[in-house]
Amino acid sequence: MIVVAIIGILAAIAIPNFIKYQARSKQAEAKQALRAYFMAERHYFSEADQYTGDMGAVGFAPERGNRYAYKTMVTPTVYQSRAAAVLPVVAAYQGIEVDCFKIGGSCIGQPVRPTIATITVSWDSGTSGPPDTGLVVGANGGFIIEAIGTIDNDNDNDVWLVGSGTIDVSPSTCAELSHGVPGVAVVVYDDVSCP
């Protein structure tokens, strides 16, 4: 009886910590994909002398099984759907859905962004960009891409941004103070830290 009670106490302590650890490891997907997108945009810029919101044009395609949706616009007009075994051919798209085919369950392909911490963006001298997810085209333009997804068992969504400018995040209950220089992903809504 005592042994069973001890095992129950240990499980009660260990399981929540394990779930939080597991959710933190899932955040690595967003960081890695955003870094890859940043490099793809920089490469595109070196050839076209401007950025683009078209993920297909830069060759951005996260591996199947992605738990995050990716957006180059606050409200993309065209998403690449990932609800079937074979990806549809889409000419130009500004968003990639969560891979609901691989994840299954009650997956939401286009998760909604929660209220995020206040962000400000600083652009290099002579350049400009959007105040939020999106882009400004032209030789002096800039971009910000967003990753948003559910990584634990609640209804809140994790939100990360990366861009060609420096993204500063004001501290809040769901985000720590952060200073993301170009190419470094910053969390603006940390689903792991929030209830």
C-alpha angles and dihedrals in degrees: 000000000000091000091051090049091050091049090050092052092048091048091049089055098039102045098062090046091049092050091051091048090049091050091050090053089053089058088068088074092063094046093049095045093047091050089051091049091050091054091046091052092048090051091048090050092053089058103034100030090230141063125250136209091214108105092193092056091058093043096243111164119150116208118272114270094052113166092196131070115220125214133183091187131044088239111020116207094207128033129190101237118223098185097109139054092253120049114236118240108249121181099211128001137173097195142043118207127225109271097253091167092065098033097044123176118082094339120167112211096199108031119199120243114243121220102292134204118272111276131194126189127210117201128202116262111283094018135092138191144168123301089229140003108341140060146261112220127216134070092296097041132115141201144216123197126196132213116198128175149136111253104167136037100280133083097252121105129225113231127198130174134195129176150156090265132061110272117206118194122201114225117258138155090278102036136044123223105274139173111203112192116204110302096016116111118230127196115232096174115026107199091187094058095041122078 
